[in-house]
Amino acid sequence: MLEIFLIPNSKMSRKEEVEKELNLLTKEKFSLMIEEKVEKGLTYIDAIVILTQENGIDSDKIKKLITNSIKIKIEEEAIELNYIKRQKEHKLI
């Protein structure tokens, strides 16, 4: 018979918790987090900024966490807000 013993976690600081979560954060999870914020009325750009601030995500790691579909939505949003001009093809992919 196999017995499993659980070892209680030591108390981690918030920074350690975020680092652990970042290691588990996938593109799919981050995209869902973004979509949840957008459903509440935020723009995609604002949702990403807020999520990075709330979760202490380094801006260098954001590019790896954004899916192509979110990149396209950001580009479409930027065009609609006149931040960028419309291109023939999506450049962000």
N, C-alpha and C positions, 0 to 999 in steps of 0.2 A: 504494500500500500504506500502510495506517494503522499507525503505530508508537505504542505506548503506553510512556511512561516513568514508572516509579514513583519517587516522591520519598520517601525515608525519613522517617518521622515523627520529630519531635524528641521527646525524652523529656518526657512529661507528668507532672505531679504526680497523686497519687491523686484529689485534689479535681477537677482538670481532667478526668480520666478519668470520674469519676462524673457530672460536668456534661454531658459529651459523651454518655454512656450515657443519661442522663435525657432528653435531647433525642430519643433513639431509642426510649425506653421507651414502649410503647403500653399501653392498657388490657388488651389480650389477653395481652401478654407478662407484665405484672404479675400478672394473674389466674393464669396458669400457674405463676409463681413462688410465689404464695400456695398454690395447690393442692398443689404439691410439698412445701411445708412441712407442710401439713395431713396429707398422706399419711404423713409421718414421725411423726405423733402430736401435732402442735401444734394449738391451737384457731385459728380464723380470726383472732381478735383478736390473739393472740400472734404468729402468722405475719406479720401486717402490721407489728406493732411491731418485730419482729426484722428484717424486710426493710428497713424505713426506717432502722434503726440501722446495719445492715450496709452499706447502699448510700448512706448520707448523704443520704437524701431528706428534703427539708423537709416538715414536717407540713402546710404550706399546700397542697402539691401532691398530697397523697394522695387527696383527694376526686376529683380529676380522673382518677386512675388506677384507681379501683375501679369495676368493672362492676356493673350492676344485679343480676346473679345472685349476685355475691359479697356485695353489700349485703343481699340477702335471707337468705343463709346466715349472715351476721353477726347479723342480727336474730333468726333462729331459734335460733342458738347462745346469744344473750343471754337469750332467753326460757327456754331449757332450763336455763341457769345461774342463773335468777332475777334477772338484772340489770335486766330490764324486764318489764312485764306484756304478755300477748298482746293484740293489737289485732285488730279485724275485718279491716282491710286493712294491707298493708305501707306504713309511713310513710316508709321510707328511699328509696323510688324517686322 
